[in-house]
């Protein structure tokens, strides 16, 4: 059974001054799919994520998300459209509680006005109560419910990664971008992360696009893999295709 595109990137590129960082990239993600974006250091992977989330404005190309060209949207509009991400270096509010970190993730669902918030009117209290309840439910689903009041910076490293994913999920994405989620993890934590990514995909019925250097993780959970090298598409296919592709082997081994 064929699946619908959730993301279709065509001819995507960006220049920084005279340097072309990414050029002519085509990328597809289908509904319910886990796709890997890999390549040597400096290949342009995080730059692609920054364009998809509009941290950077693409110099050219199309980003079709759920059938709409979102290339001209800003960061907030892109998040509201249904794209959320995590970062290679964990970006939590370390001095706030685990619960408050997730509550912040619901910012794009708020409908009350600033004046309503200042005066703490019933509409404000009602929505804040709903957000707290949703946040607690999300924490329980991801195994962090008993740590809701813990200061985020005091969590173990693996739990901080899980919290960052929980906060991204709070925005209700259709597509979740994970930038090196296994960075700094030991083998046990990486195994737990693989299970979690599959669970998140299935439970929340979303698609996942991830950047990762841990090839065991990539080959273990990705249905398709796109390989970048020097900002250009080098190869794409199933994990088996990529493992046996001589151009990919050459790019990684430098032969």
N, C-alpha and C positions, 0 to 999 in steps of 0.2 A: 504494500500500500504506500503510495507516494505521500510525502509530507509537504506541508506548505513552508515556503520561506518565512523566517522571521527576520533575518538580516541578509541583505544582498548588497555587497560593496562592489562598485565597478570603477576602475580607473583611478582609485584613490591615491593622492600624492600630496606631499607637502615639502616646501623649500624654506630653508632658514638662510636668508641672504643668498649667497651663491651656492649653498650646499643643498642638494636634494637628499632628504632623509628617507623618504618613502616615495616610490614612483610606480604608477600603473597597477596598483594592487586590486585584484579581484578576490573576494572572500564570500563564502556562503555559510549560513547557519540555518538549519531547519528546526521546526517546532520540536521540542523535547529532546534535542540533540546535545551531546557534549562534544565540543570541538577543541582541539589543541592548536595553539599558535606557537611554533617553536622556531629556533634559529640560534646561531652563534651570538655571543655578546656583541652589542652594537648593530644588530641586524635591523632594528627599527620596530621591535615588537611593542614596547611600551608607548612609542610614538603613535602606533596604530590605535591603541586603547585611548590615548589622549585625543585623537581625532574623533573616535567613535563617541566619546563623552563630551566633546567640544571644549576640552581644556585648550586644545589647539584648533584653529580654524583651518580646514583643509585648503590647499592651494588649488586643487582640482579634484574632480571625481564626484560620484554619487554615493550616498549612504541611504539605502532604502530599508526602512524599518517598519514592519507590519504594513507594507504597501505604500508608505509615505516617504518621500525624500526629505530627510531631516538634516541635510548638510548645512542649512542656514540657521538651525536652532542654536540657542545658547545652552549653557550647562544645566540650568534649572529646567528649561523646557525639555531637554533631552531626558533628564531624570523622570519628569512627570510623564513623558511618553512611554517610559517603561524600561529604561536601561540603567542599571546600577553597577557599581564596581567596588572592588577592594584594591589595595595598593601593595606594592612590593615591600615597602616599609610600613609597618602597621601604623595607622593613623586613628587612634582612639583619643577620646577626652580622658586622659589618664587620671585626672583628679576628680572625675565624676564617677558615680556608681555605675555598675553594669546596667541596671535598669534605665538610668538616665541616658546612657549612650544609645540604647535602643529607642527610647522615647524620641530622641533627636532625629532618628531615622524616619519618623512619621511626619516630619515637618511639612512635606508637600501635600499632606491630607488636611491640614488645618484650614478651616473656613471662617473662624471668628476674626473680627477686626482687632487691630492694635488697641483701640479704645476699650473694646469688650474685655481684652486681657488685662489692661491697666485697672479697670474697675472691677475685675473678677466677677463679671455678670454670670447669670445661670448658664448661658450658652458656652462660656469659657469653661466653667467647672464641669459641665456635662461632657464636653469634648475631651478635656484633659483626663477625665475618669475613663473614658472609652480608650484613649491612647495608652493609658497605664495598663488597662486590662489586656489590650492587644499585645503590648510589649511583654507582659508576663507570660502570656500564652506562647509567644514566639520563643522566649527564653526556655520555657519548659520543653518545647518541641526539640530544641537544639541542645538539651541537656545542661542548661545553665540556670535553671529555675531556682535552685538552692543557693545561687551566688548572686542573686539580684542586687543585694545591698552591699556587695563587696566593691571596693574601689577598683576601677578597671585596671589601673597600673599595677595592682597587686596580684592580678591573675597570673597563673603559669602561662608560658609562651603559647602553647597549643590552644589554651582556652581563650587567649586574646585574639588569635586568628579566628576562632569560632565566633567570638563576639563581633568581630568586624563583619563577618558574613551575615550574622543576625541583623546588624544595623543596616546593611545593604538590602536585606530582604524586607525590612520594615517599609521601604518605599513602594513595595508591591511590584517588583520588576517582572517583565516578561523575558528579559535577557540579563543574565548575571555575568559580569566580566571579572575574572579572578586573575590578578597579576602576581605570579609566583607564590601561590598560597602555601606551598610546602617549604619555602625558604626558611632555613634555620631549624627545621624539624628533624627529630631523630626517626629511625625507621618505624617505630611503633606509632608515633604521632602521624607520620605520613600515611600509614595504613588506615588509621582512624579517619584521617582527612579524606581519603579515597571513598570510604564508606559514607561519609557525611555528604560529599558532593553528589554521589548517586542518590542518596536519600533526599537531598534538597531538590534535585531535578524531578524526582518522582512525586514527592509530597506536594511541592508547590507548583508542579506542572509548568516548569520554565525551561528555557534553554541556557546552556552554559558555554562560554568561550573562555578558555584559560591559557595563560602564558606560564610555562613551567620548564625548568631545566632538569628536573628529576624525571628521567626517561621511563623509569619503572611506573611512576604515577601516570604519565602521559599515555604510555602504551597499554596500561591497565584499565583506564576508564574512558578514553576518547574513542568515539566511533569514527571520526575522521580527523586528519591532521593537515594543517597548512604550514609550510616551511618558508621562512623568509631568509634572505641573505643579501646584505648590502641594500636593504630597503626594497627589494624586489622579490616577487614570488619565485621560489626555486622549485617547489614541488607541492603536490597535494594528493591525498588519497587515504586509504585505510592504514592503520598502524603497520600491517604487514607490508603494504606497498612502500611505506616510508622507510622501514627498517632495511629493506632490500634495494633502495634507490642509490645507485653509485654516486650521483651528484650530491645527495644529502650526506652520505658518508664522507665524501671529499671535503664538503664545507665544514663539517665538524672536526675532521681529523687534520685538515689543512694539507692534504696530500695533492 
